[in-house]
Amino acid sequence: MNYFNNLSNLVAAAGEVPEWVANSFPTIKTVLAIIITLCSLFMIVAVISQKSESNGSSAITGKADTYYNRNKNTSLQGTIKKLIMIVAIVILVLSIAFLVLNTIYPAQ
């Protein structure tokens, strides 16, 4: 907790923030929270709607050598997996930005 106090003191010592910037941070934090929530809901729906990967796998290799398995990155399921990874990264970055904004400009 002491680290966060030192961080906010360092930012305050760097210079006075213009009033319009300080007044806009609650709005920015609200927008970030809404975007994080929407991305999270999208991710939940996308994960739930995915098909299972256990479709006739081989006992030796653990995978069935089918046309679908060789080309699944170009299928709809492969696209959804890539999209889920991108959304997870966006959620991570926005959550870190939200934490930094909350640390520097706490609610008053």
C-alpha positions in Angstrom: 0.0 0.0 0.0 2.9 2.3 0.7 4.1 1.9 -2.9 0.8 3.3 -4.2 1.1 6.3 -1.9 4.7 6.9 -3.1 3.5 6.7 -6.7 0.7 9.3 -6.2 3.2 11.6 -4.4 5.6 11.2 -7.3 2.9 12.2 -9.8 1.8 15.1 -7.6 5.4 16.3 -7.3 5.9 16.2 -11.1 3.6 19.1 -11.6 0.1 20.3 -11.1 -2.4 18.7 -13.4 -4.8 21.0 -15.3 -8.3 21.0 -13.9 -9.9 19.8 -17.1 -7.6 16.7 -17.0 -8.5 16.0 -13.4 -12.2 16.4 -14.1 -12.1 14.0 -17.0 -10.6 11.1 -15.2 -13.9 9.9 -13.5 -15.4 9.8 -17.0 -12.5 7.9 -18.4 -12.6 5.4 -15.6 -16.3 4.8 -16.2 -15.8 4.3 -19.9 -12.9 1.8 -19.2 -15.2 -0.1 -16.7 -17.9 -0.3 -19.3 -15.6 -1.5 -22.0 -14.0 -4.1 -19.7 -17.5 -5.3 -18.7 -18.6 -5.6 -22.4 -15.4 -7.5 -23.4 -15.9 -9.8 -20.4 -19.5 -10.6 -21.4 -18.4 -11.2 -25.0 -15.7 -13.6 -23.8 -18.1 -15.5 -21.6 -20.6 -16.0 -24.4 -17.8 -16.9 -26.9 -16.3 -19.5 -24.6 -19.7 -21.1 -23.7 -20.7 -21.3 -27.4 -17.5 -23.1 -28.5 -17.7 -26.7 -29.4 -15.8 -29.3 -27.5 -12.4 -30.4 -28.9 -12.9 -34.1 -27.9 -14.0 -35.5 -31.3 -12.7 -39.0 -31.9 -9.1 -38.5 -30.8 -6.6 -41.3 -31.3 -5.4 -43.3 -28.3 -1.7 -43.1 -29.4 -1.3 -39.5 -30.5 -4.2 -37.9 -28.7 -5.3 -36.3 -32.0 -7.4 -37.5 -34.9 -5.8 -36.7 -38.2 -8.7 -35.3 -40.0 -9.2 -32.5 -42.5 -10.8 -30.4 -39.8 -7.9 -30.8 -37.4 -5.4 -29.8 -40.1 -7.4 -26.8 -41.1 -9.1 -25.7 -37.9 -7.3 -22.4 -37.7 -9.1 -21.2 -40.8 -12.5 -22.4 -39.6 -15.0 -20.5 -37.5 -13.9 -22.2 -34.3 -10.2 -21.2 -35.0 -11.4 -17.6 -35.6 -13.3 -17.6 -32.4 -10.3 -18.9 -30.5 -8.1 -16.1 -31.9 -10.8 -13.5 -31.1 -11.0 -14.8 -27.5 -7.2 -14.4 -27.1 -7.3 -10.9 -28.5 -10.2 -9.9 -26.1 -8.4 -11.4 -23.2 -5.3 -9.3 -23.9 -7.6 -6.2 -24.3 -9.2 -6.9 -20.9 -5.7 -7.3 -19.3 -4.4 -4.0 -20.7 -7.6 -2.1 -19.9 -7.6 -3.5 -16.3 -4.0 -2.4 -15.8 -4.9 1.1 -17.2 -7.9 1.2 -14.8 -5.7 0.2 -11.9 -3.2 2.9 -12.7 -5.9 5.6 -13.1 -7.4 4.5 -9.8 -4.0 4.7 -8.1 -3.1 8.1 -9.4 -6.5 9.7 -9.2 -8.5 7.9 -6.5 -12.2 8.6 -6.0 -12.9 11.6 -3.9 
